[in-house]
Amino acid sequence: MKEKIHMYINCKKCLDELPENESPESYKRLDVGHTDKGIAIICIRHNCLVTHFEYVGKKNMPKCSCCKG
């Protein structure tokens, strides 16, 4: 895979209450999905929007690189 993650996305509230013996990766509970305008990332634990990415100038949703079709 040529794309690499440079910075992870976390909920600020989850980071603030992160237990001493857990990593942000194991503690976070994020839900990611398409909206009418882009992609939303929501914290399941705190029921809050972490971030939203809008599609600019795109009419079709991007396809997953690991899915066939």
Secondary structure, DSSP 8 states (H G I E B T S, - for coil): -----SS----HHHHHT--TT--HHHH--EEEEE-SSEEEEEETTTTEEEEEEE-SS-SS----TTS--
